[in-house]
Amino acid sequence: MEDVTLVMQSEVKINGTTYAIHVYRREDGHCFAVTHLKNGDIIINDGETHEEALTRQEGVLPLAVGSRAILDEFRRSSGLLLKFSH
């Protein structure tokens, strides 16, 4: 397995929740950003530089968090509908 080095950490606040972003550099110089969400979800974005990886991660996170919130709401409402349909 390739060695990676943590090169920076950042945080972004979305809908009142703060998410940590860790940016790593691979041996080949390319970087990737990692954010752990609830339920074991992990969002990863690559970049040529740590700045590019961070920028991509910051751009994608609101969409990732929002889509999971919509899915969670759908699952909750579907469960209630199924409960009352019998």
Stockholm file with secondary structure:
# STOCKHOLM 1.0

chainA/1-86         MEDVTLVMQSEVKINGTTYAIHVYRREDGHCFAVTHLKNGDIIINDGETHEEALTRQEGVLPLAVGSRAILDEFRRSSGLLLKFSH
#=GR chainA/1-86 SS CCCEEEEEEEEEEETTEEEEEEEEEETTSCEEEEEECGGGCEEEEEESSHHHHHHHHHHHHHHHHHHHHHHHHHHHHHHHHHHHTC
#=GC SS_cons        CCCEEEEEEEEEEETTEEEEEEEEEETTSCEEEEEECGGGCEEEEEESSHHHHHHHHHHHHHHHHHHHHHHHHHHHHHHHHHHHTC
//
